[in-house]
């Protein structure tokens, strides 16, 4: 059974292409408190690697990454 992860904010980047998914994710996560979770959905193939790398570099934790068809969903926990 899939793990359900609750999130504090949600960002829809479907239809946006590099560099917009990362730019919008960075902007949105700055609005969260440390420890809160942002759910991001994107369909840009580059977003799968780009968002994962950005989160790691910024010190945030990707709790889960799921791909369904061409939609990639990330659950990113903001660093403390």
C-alpha positions in Angstrom: 0.0 0.0 0.0 1.3 3.5 -0.9 2.4 5.7 1.9 0.1 8.8 2.3 2.1 11.9 3.1 0.2 15.0 4.4 1.3 18.3 3.0 0.9 21.9 4.1 0.9 23.5 0.6 0.4 22.4 -3.0 2.0 23.7 -6.2 0.8 22.8 -9.7 3.6 23.2 -12.3 1.9 21.1 -15.0 2.4 22.7 -18.3 5.4 24.7 -17.2 8.9 24.1 -18.5 12.4 24.7 -17.3 13.2 26.8 -15.4 9.7 27.6 -14.1 9.0 24.4 -12.0 12.2 25.0 -10.0 11.6 28.8 -9.7 8.0 28.4 -8.5 9.0 25.5 -6.1 11.7 27.7 -4.6 9.3 30.6 -4.3 6.6 28.5 -2.7 8.8 26.7 -0.2 10.1 30.1 1.1 6.5 30.7 2.2 6.5 27.6 4.5 7.7 27.2 8.0 10.6 24.8 8.7 9.4 21.2 8.8 6.3 21.9 6.6 5.8 19.9 3.4 5.2 21.1 -0.1 3.5 18.9 -2.7 4.6 19.7 -6.2 3.2 18.3 -9.5 5.0 18.8 -12.8 5.1 17.3 -16.2 8.3 18.7 -17.6 10.7 15.7 -18.0 13.6 17.8 -16.8 11.8 18.6 -13.5 12.3 15.0 -12.2 16.0 15.5 -11.9 16.1 19.3 -11.5 13.8 19.5 -8.5 15.5 16.6 -6.7 18.9 18.2 -7.2 17.7 21.6 -6.2 16.1 20.2 -3.0 19.2 18.4 -2.0 21.5 21.4 -2.7 19.1 23.7 -0.7 19.1 21.2 2.2 15.4 20.3 1.9 14.3 16.6 2.0 12.4 14.9 -0.8 10.1 12.7 1.3 8.7 10.9 -1.7 8.7 11.2 -5.5 6.0 9.5 -7.5 5.5 9.3 -11.3 2.1 8.5 -12.8 2.1 8.8 -16.6 3.9 12.0 -17.4 3.1 13.7 -14.0 5.8 13.7 -11.4 4.8 14.5 -7.9 7.2 15.5 -5.1 6.7 15.9 -1.4 9.4 18.2 -0.2 10.0 18.9 3.5 11.4 22.4 4.2 14.7 22.4 6.0 14.8 23.5 9.6 
